[in-house]
Amino acid sequence: MAVRVPAVVLCGLLALAGCDRQAAGPGSGAGAIPVVTTVVQPRPWSDTVQGLGTVRARESVTLTAKVSEIVEQVHFESGQKVVAGQPLVTLRVDAQRAALMEAEAAAAEAEQQYRRLQSLAGQQLVSQATLDTQRATRDAAVARVRQMQSDIGDRQVRAPFSGVLGIRQVSPGALLTPNAVIATLDDIARVYVDFQVPETELSRVAANAVVAARGAAWPGRTFEGRVQTVEARIDPQTRAVTVRAAFDNPEGLLRPGMLLDVSLFQPPREALVVPELAVVQVGRDSFVYRVDGEGVVEQVPVRTGLRREGMAEILEGLAAGDRIVVEGTGKLRPGVKVADAAAPAPAADGAEVREEGGATDAIAPGTGDRG
């Protein structure tokens, strides 16, 4: 006589049997904690000194006039690029031109008189003292002409060097005094960035060292320059020294007065560098989880050096070729077994493994490509 087993009981027994087979199956990784690991390898690493820098123009001046006079013409607009010697402002020169004509006439008459006396002196008809007096009169008249020419020149303001003008501060018809500002002029085709370096870091500052700078005005943009000079004196109040770096600025993005985050790089050297996420900090102690050949982790104390852009330099505790845990350290303890979650999982028997865009798809035989 057949014994009927209830359907519910039968399903439960089959499910338990399936679970037992899955747990006992080879390569299942039962009990292993999924983590992401990496192998420690030497890589080029540059020591850096961080600081805040201020942009300064290579040449900068506030344009003013030498004399007080009425503005006759303004030859520029705000923000205009000018070249050295270009006229910017012309002041009224009517009186000075008249005085120059008078001085030139007096100089010409003095020159003629001197030549007559010189001819007479050769015939010994006038004394040498009379000739010397006339020579002095002629020289004074010539000097007066040069003085008036210079005075007229002072009434035209020219660009002392090539650069970019600031906002125009004068208009035609205004009375311009020596204290009045016409505009600012800055040569920003190449700029300087001055930043402070602590006295303790002075030995790491080398001439022509690479400097990288970033500013809030241009997020995501890095400007590269080189150390040009180091201040000869250390500030006794801050115990810091001023370092000046030169930056090419063909686009004019760096403006005088701009604040920049500066990184001073040293020549590259070989160092063990790991992702900063792998370093676990407990108080003053730092450690990482190292994975042995059987997938078991151990807690390894390390001594870190410089940190930059999500990476940390390891000075002691690790060697090249060590495999460490990068992600998943929060659920680990020494002695547990881990499995690298980034490794591809074994496919079913007879399945084809295909990688697309970093993802792994298992395709059963005969099913074809999936859309």
Protein Blocks (a to p, Z undefined) as FASTA:
>chain_A
ZZdddfklmmmmmmmmmmmmmmmpghklgoiacdddddddddddddddddddddddfbdc
ddddfbdcddfbdcbdehiacdehiafbdcdfklmmmmmmmmmmmmmmmmmmmmmmmmmm
mnopacfklmmmmmmmmmmmmmmmmmmmmmmmmmpccdfbgcdddddfbdehiacdfkbc
fbdcddfkbccddddddfklmmmpcghiacddddfklghiacddddfbdcfbdcfklopa
cdddddddfkomacghiacdddddddddddddddfklpccehjbccdddddfkopacddd
ddddddeehiacdfbhpaehiacdfbhplmgcehiacddfkbccdddehiacddeehiac
dddehkapaZZ
